Amino acid sequence: MAQNWTGKSLGNNFFQFLLRFFVKYGGRHIAYFICYFVVLAYTLHPSVLKKASFYLKRRFANRRGLSGLFIDAYKLNLTFAKILIDRAVFGIWGDIDIISSEQDRQLCKDLLAKGKGLIIITAHCGCWQTAMSAFDFMEGDKYVVYHKTKEDVDKHAHELSGGVSPVKFIESASFCGGAIEIMRALQNKGIVCFMGDRTYGAKNNSLAVDFLGAKIKVPYSPYRIAAAFETPVAVIFFPYKENGKVDSVIAKTFFVEDKGAKAKPVAYLKEAEKFIQSLQTFVEKYPYQFFNYYDLWTGDNND
């Protein structure tokens, strides 16, 4: 049976409290140690195992048996828990190391120098949550198109520190999917980040692309906006490297040609496929860093 995206956090409020408690009073490595046991208990729960299985059965299609699925789910959940711990460390103690190459930093500067702003497209993989609070490798006003539901109890780094967020959030479920705020940001040469692996609001804001052997729905509006404003697009991922280290990797950059005001969603298939191909390369290299805990392939993936 298909399982749609609900916005509910994988860990409940008690888990989040434990995570922050051990980070604050024990530090990163004590929290890491505790999470091995907490994650084991979580992964033993049938509903948690099922949520992880949708992706894992496609990523490791040749594996068979419940034991193999359990081990993969444990590794996936453990990586996610460590990433949440590092985000809490960043929020509470300000300790994070986001690594980007000089070549990537210069590429971002060159794209921004064109004066059309910059659209970043990333996915729910690696340390995307931490990176949303630490885009300090690029200059300019930064925005993230994002939808936080009542069931999402995860806290951003600035919420843990009590400080002001270094990025502004644009509600993807608002009127027109936040289009007015997005256009204003780009007109002011800002940087706008989209999640390219989930659709935004209305179901007609999507097109189908192949990912891990079957079709999923992804948004096309970021590419349409990029074409309208002649804004360069950068596909960026943030793989987790343990102990507070995060890579910032530009997987691909491109411009979107103007396809006309009446262009249908399929007109942006080539751009969506560029993103998905980059995402597929990411999950091949980092199989335990893709965190969509629902069925993308048969369910609705609204964000």
N, C-alpha and C positions, 0 to 999 in steps of 0.2 A: 504493500500500500504506500502511495506517495506521501511524503511528509513535507509540508510547505514551511517556508521560513516564517518564524513567529516573532523574532527579535528577542526571545528569551535567552538570557545568559546561560552558558553551560553550568557555571557554578552559582549557587544561591547566595543569599546575603550572609549566611553563616560562614560559607567558604571564603567570601570576600573579606569578612572580618578577621578570620584566622590568618589569611594571607597578609593583611596589613599589620596585624599584631606581631607576627613573627618577623616581618621585615623591620618594623620599628624597634623592637626590643631584642631581636636576635641577629639581625643583619641578613644579607643576601644568602650566605651559605647555609645558615641554620634554616632559613625558609626553604631553600632548595632541598635540604635533607628531609624536612617534614613533608614536602609535597610528594615525594616518592610514595609515601604511605597513603596520603590523602587521594592521590590520583589512582592508586590501586583500588581503593574502596569505591571511587566514582566509576571506574571502568568496569567493575564487577556488576554495576547496575545495568539491567537489560536495556533500559531506555537510552542510556548514555552510549552503550555499545552499538545500538541500532543507529543512532544519530551519526556516529563515526563511520559506520559501515557503508553508507551510500557512496562516499568518496573512495574509501579504501578498497572496496571490491572492484572498482574501476581502475584505480591506480595500480593495484596488484592483482590484475585479472587472472593470472595463472596460479595463484595460491588457492588452496582448498583447505577447508576445515575450520572449526570454531577456534581452535587454539592459535592458529596463525592470525586470524582476524583479531583475536584478543590481544596478542602481542603487538600487532600493528596499531591497534586502538590505544593501547597503553603508551606506546612511544609518541603517538600523535598528541594525546592528552597531556603527557608529561612535558612535551615541548611547549604546548600552549600555556601550561601552568608556570613554567619557568619564564616565559615571555611576560606573563602577568606579574610575576614577582619582580622582574627587572623594571617593568613600568611603575610598580609601586615604589621601588627603590629610587627611581628617577623622580617621582612625585614627592616622596618624603625627604630624600637626601640630596636630590639634584644630581645624582651620579649616573651618567649615560655617556657612551662613546659611539657616536654615529660616524662611520667611516665612509668617506667618498673619495674617489680618485681625483687627482688634479685635472685629468682630462674631462671627467664628468662635470666637475665644478665649472670649468671653462665653457663647456657646452651649454650649461644652463645660463651662464652669463651672456653668451652669444645669442641664445634664443630670446632672452628677455630684452636684449639690446635692440631687437627689431621693433620694440615699442607697441606690441600687440598683446602684451600679457603672456601667460603661459598656462596651458591646461596639462595637469598631471593626471594620468590614469593609472591606478594601482588596483589591488585586489585584497580580499580578506585572507592574506597569507603573510608569513613572516611577522615582522614587528610593525605592521601598518598602524596600530593604535598608538604606539610610542612615537612613531615618526610624525603622526599628525600633530604632536605636541612639540616637535623639535625640528621644524623645517628651517633651522638656522643656517643651513648650508646655502640658502638662497636669499637674496635681498628682495624686499617688496612686501606688500600686504598679502597675507595668505588666507585662503578660505577652503573649507572642506564641505562638500555636499554630503550630507549625512542625515540619517534618521534614527533617532533614539526612542525606543518604545518604553512603556512603563515597566515591561518585564525585563528590560536590560538594566542590570544592577552594576555593571562594570563602571568604574570611575576613571576618567581621564587623569593624566598626571597633574594638571593644574588644579583639579578638584581635590586631590590628595594633599597638595601643598597649600591650598587656600589662596593660591595666587591667581593672576589673570592669565587666561589662555593666550598663547602666542599666535593662535590661529582663530579665525572667526568661523562659526558653523552656519551653514545655509541648510535649512530644513528641506529635505527632498520631498516630504509629503505635504508641503505647503502649496499655496495657489500656484499653478503652472510649474510645480516642481522647483520653485525657487529661481525661475528663469530671470525675473527682473533683477534680483540680487546678483546673479551670475553675470548678466550682461553689464551691470554697473561696475562690478569688480574688474572685468576685462577691459572696459573702457578706461578705467583708471590704472591700467597696466599691472593689475594684480595677478596672483597665482591662484588658480582654482583647481582643487583636487577632486576627482570623481572616483568612485568605486566601480570599476568596469565589469565586475562579475555579478552584479545584481541590478535588476531593473528599478526604476524610480517611479513610484506612484502608479499611474495608469498602465494597464497591461499593453496598450497599443504603443507604448514607448519601448519597444523591444524588437529584436530580430533573432533568429535562431542560427547558431553556429556550432560546429563540431568541437567537442572537448572530451578527451579521454574516451573516444569511441562512440559518442552519441550526441544528440543536439541538446544545447542549453539555451536559455534566453538571456540576452545581454542588452544593455541600453545602447541606443544609437544617438541619443541627444548630445552627448559630449562632442561627437564628430560633426554633427550638424551645426552646433554652436561654433566649433573651431573653424568650419568653412565660412560661416556668416561673418566672423570677426577676423578672419585670416590669422588666427592664433595658432602658434606651433603647439604640437602635442608631444609630450614625453611620457613614455611608459616606464614607470619606476617601481622597483620592488625593494623590500627592506629585509633581506634574510637575517635570521637570528644567528649570532656567533658565540653565545654563552657569555656569562659573567659581565653583563652590561654592555656588550659590544654588538653593534648593529651595522650591517653593510648598507650602503645606499647605492643601488646599481641601476643605471639607465639601460634598460633592455632595448629600447627603440625610440627614435624620434621621427616625426613626419609632419607634413602639412596636409590639410584636407582641401581638395579643390571644390570650388563652388558648384553645386549640383542643381541649383535653382530652387525657388521657394516651394515648388510643388513636388519636389523629389520624394519618392517613397522610401520607407525604411531600408529596403533592399539595396538602395543606392549606396548605403554606407557599409555594406557587407565587407568590402575589402578592408576598410579601416578596423572594423570589429574583429576580423580574422587576424590582423596584425597583432592586436592586443592578445587574443586567445592563443596564438602561436607562441607569444612570449610567455604567457602564463603556463602553457604546457611545458615549455623548456624549464621554467622555474620548478614545477612540481616533479619533473624528472630528476632534477639536481637535488631538490630539497623535499623529499616525499612526505616528511612529517611536519610540514609547515604550511599546510592548506587547511583553513579553519572555517569551512562552510558546513555546519553540522545539520544538514537537511538534504533532501533529494533535489538537487538542481536539475536533474535530467527529466523528471516527470512532474515536479511540483512547480508552483509559482515562486519566483525568487525576488520578491519585492524588497527594497531597502529604502 
